[in-house]
Amino acid sequence: LLVFWGPIGFAPCFFFMWLMDKKGLRVTVLLTSSLMVLGAGLRCVPVSDLEIRKKLIHGGQLLNGLAGPTVMNAAPFLSTTWFSPDERATATAIASLLNYLGCAAAFLVGPLVVPPPNGTAHLVSLSSTQHIKDRIEAVLYAEFGMVSLIFSAALAYFPSRPPFPPSVAAASQRLSYRRSFCRLLSNFRFLMIALAYAIPLGVFSGWSGVLDLILTPIHVSQVDAGWIGFWSIVGGCVVGIAMARFADFIRGMLKFILLLLLSGATLASTWFTLTCLTTVTHLPLTTATLYTSCILLGIFLNSSIPIFFELFVETVYPVPEGISCGVVTFLSNVFMGVLLFFLTFYHTEISWFNWCLPGSCLLSLLLILCFRESYDRLYLDVVVSV
């Protein structure tokens, strides 16, 4: 349920789209970071009553989830506002994937700082309940300090836009909020590419959020699960930035890059799922195979995020970047929320969750194959600049 508050927090994402479109980045980022500070603070309130403490922690998770729309949607808007056409894909990749480095750190901080209470490691005999509580509180206080520092920095200096627009597209007039939604809902190509993004990334986000639960039946400790999640995200960030830089140098290759990444994700997720069914497939179930398949899956899917974002913006231009990317991340969180909802009822046997991964990746690959790409924003920048 704590993980479930993330997709639930996306319910008012359309308000944040409107705020970003009308008020700019500074107001939106300040509101988002203040929600994070308040959410992290609620989780640190020292209340002795466990029921009240539980409600405060769930409330903090919800406020943190409300900050998700800006964090996940603002990268393409930021890159268009501040960067030239030959830097946009790289800027989008850095701005969107640095968020996932925080998730990678979470995979390590939890298992390394807090001893496991569920008997998956030998440290349980050396750890008392009070010691585990103290370590959890230390993590929560540290997170509160970090988000407070980020809020202070944004409050001190975070301009909405540069003094001069870096490109023709950055200075051009965009569609209104209402007309943008009409354009998106009537654009079949956008709906196709939106589903190609939302289905596999939503499934993968829900799957990675409960990775330790998925790996426990095959006797993988939460520390090993944390390292698997860490390296899959770090690898995705590195490869994603490299792919985006390649897309900046050789323009018009976004569909080809996505085909390569989704083909790799389909193969890696199939390998992992079949490996977990070792009694049926008789494939070797070793730490090396689990690490390799999970890390490859994370690399292929996480690195596709900025490429998808750039393709969304190019396909539906002149729809504002925050609106087009907001719609697809909302869809992604809907799929994530549906899976986690079912997981709350069917959590005793979760092999079905693993099969959702290769199925979603294969469906996305087929949608990308049928997609006809266009580069309307890039065409405007090149032609008008010439």
Secondary structure, DSSP 4 states (H G I P E B T S, - for coil): -TTTHHHHTTTTHHHHHHHHHHH-HHHHHHHHHHHHHHHHHHTT---S-HHHHHHHHHHHHHHHHHTHHHHHHHHHHHHHHHS-TTTHHHHHHHHHHHHHHHHHHHHHHHHHHSPPSSSSSGGGGG--HHHHHHHHHHHHHHHHHHHHHHHHHHHHS--SS-SS-SSHHHHS----HHHHHHHHHH-HHHHHHHHHHHHHHHHHHHHHHTHHHHHGGGT--HHHHHHHHHHHHHHHHHHHHHHHHHHHHSTT-HHHHHHHHHHHHHHHHHHHHHHH-HHHH-----HHHHHHHHHHHHHHHHTHHHHHHHHHHHHHTTS-HHHHHHHHHHHHHHHHHHHHHHHTTS-S--HHHHHHHHHHHHHHHHHHHH-----HHHHHHHHHH-
